[in-house]
Amino acid sequence: FMQRIRAYPDDDAPRLVFADWLDEHGDPRGRFIRVQLALAELSDDTSARRRLLAEEQSLLGAHRGEWEAALRGLATGLVFRRGFVEE
């Protein structure tokens, strides 16, 4: 999955395939990827956006530590975009 995502960073399809796989395996990261992809498409002032932002923060609050673990000690202030660390 990751090779395809890295090879086509602007294509959301590989990210959604990975999100499907994560969902099938009970991993909340799948939902996080979907939420961030949806947020990237929505205009700034919608009730759907506010709801998704709240869900995004909830997922990050619960799982950020495990999702950032591989980069601990290498970087700080990590920013997730479209479901993956971008900065």
One Martini backbone bead per residue (centre of mass of N, CA, C, O) as a GRO file, in nm:
protein
   87
    1PHE     BB    1   0.059   0.062  -0.023
    2MET     BB    2   0.291   0.269   0.024
    3GLN     BB    3   0.416   0.269  -0.256
    4ARG     BB    4   0.167   0.386  -0.401
    5ILE     BB    5   0.139   0.644  -0.236
    6ARG     BB    6   0.425   0.752  -0.304
    7ALA     BB    7   0.396   0.738  -0.623
    8TYR     BB    8   0.083   0.884  -0.568
    9PRO     BB    9   0.032   1.157  -0.380
   10ASP     BB   10  -0.234   1.290  -0.546
   11ASP     BB   11  -0.377   1.014  -0.507
   12ASP     BB   12  -0.657   0.881  -0.333
   13ALA     BB   13  -0.701   0.582  -0.403
   14PRO     BB   14  -0.473   0.441  -0.235
   15ARG     BB   15  -0.579   0.550   0.035
   16LEU     BB   16  -0.860   0.409   0.020
   17VAL     BB   17  -0.757   0.122   0.006
   18PHE     BB   18  -0.614   0.133   0.277
   19ALA     BB   19  -0.861   0.212   0.443
   20ASP     BB   20  -1.016  -0.045   0.388
   21TRP     BB   21  -0.813  -0.237   0.516
   22LEU     BB   22  -0.817  -0.111   0.797
   23ASP     BB   23  -1.117  -0.152   0.848
   24GLU     BB   24  -1.110  -0.468   0.820
   25HIS     BB   25  -0.890  -0.451   1.083
   26GLY     BB   26  -0.986  -0.229   1.302
   27ASP     BB   27  -0.852   0.045   1.208
   28PRO     BB   28  -0.878   0.391   1.274
   29ARG     BB   29  -0.707   0.502   1.036
   30GLY     BB   30  -0.915   0.473   0.814
   31ARG     BB   31  -1.103   0.698   0.914
   32PHE     BB   32  -0.893   0.923   0.916
   33ILE     BB   33  -0.838   0.930   0.617
   34ARG     BB   34  -1.131   0.995   0.533
   35VAL     BB   35  -1.160   1.257   0.688
   36GLN     BB   36  -0.922   1.411   0.554
   37LEU     BB   37  -1.023   1.387   0.266
   38ALA     BB   38  -1.290   1.535   0.312
   39LEU     BB   39  -1.167   1.803   0.417
   40ALA     BB   40  -1.010   1.871   0.146
   41GLU     BB   41  -1.306   1.920  -0.009
   42LEU     BB   42  -1.421   2.124   0.183
   43SER     BB   43  -1.551   2.388   0.284
   44ASP     BB   44  -1.511   2.602   0.557
   45ASP     BB   45  -1.852   2.651   0.603
   46THR     BB   46  -1.965   2.364   0.744
   47SER     BB   47  -2.116   2.121   0.921
   48ALA     BB   48  -1.946   1.888   0.814
   49ARG     BB   49  -1.673   2.009   0.885
   50ARG     BB   50  -1.713   2.033   1.189
   51ARG     BB   51  -1.759   1.731   1.236
   52LEU     BB   52  -1.487   1.633   1.114
   53LEU     BB   53  -1.300   1.794   1.301
   54ALA     BB   54  -1.392   1.651   1.558
   55GLU     BB   55  -1.312   1.367   1.466
   56GLU     BB   56  -1.017   1.422   1.414
   57GLN     BB   57  -0.945   1.507   1.707
   58SER     BB   58  -1.032   1.244   1.838
   59LEU     BB   59  -0.839   1.056   1.687
   60LEU     BB   60  -0.579   1.202   1.765
   61GLY     BB   61  -0.613   1.186   2.073
   62ALA     BB   62  -0.615   0.860   2.071
   63HIS     BB   63  -0.354   0.803   1.827
   64ARG     BB   64  -0.099   0.977   1.783
   65GLY     BB   65   0.124   0.822   1.931
   66GLU     BB   66   0.118   0.568   1.744
   67TRP     BB   67   0.146   0.726   1.463
   68GLU     BB   68   0.434   0.869   1.567
   69ALA     BB   69   0.642   0.655   1.671
   70ALA     BB   70   0.841   0.620   1.419
   71LEU     BB   71   0.928   0.952   1.463
   72ARG     BB   72   1.048   0.947   1.722
   73GLY     BB   73   1.325   1.172   1.745
   74LEU     BB   74   1.310   1.306   1.440
   75ALA     BB   75   1.038   1.470   1.509
   76THR     BB   76   0.832   1.763   1.535
   77GLY     BB   77   0.523   1.881   1.472
   78LEU     BB   78   0.330   1.701   1.333
   79VAL     BB   79   0.154   1.679   1.010
   80PHE     BB   80  -0.158   1.593   0.897
   81ARG     BB   81  -0.242   1.474   0.556
   82ARG     BB   82  -0.452   1.267   0.417
   83GLY     BB   83  -0.350   1.053   0.670
   84PHE     BB   84  -0.052   1.180   0.672
   85VAL     BB   85   0.255   1.266   0.712
   86GLU     BB   86   0.389   1.586   0.584
   87GLU     BB   87   0.562   1.758   0.836
   0.00000   0.00000   0.00000
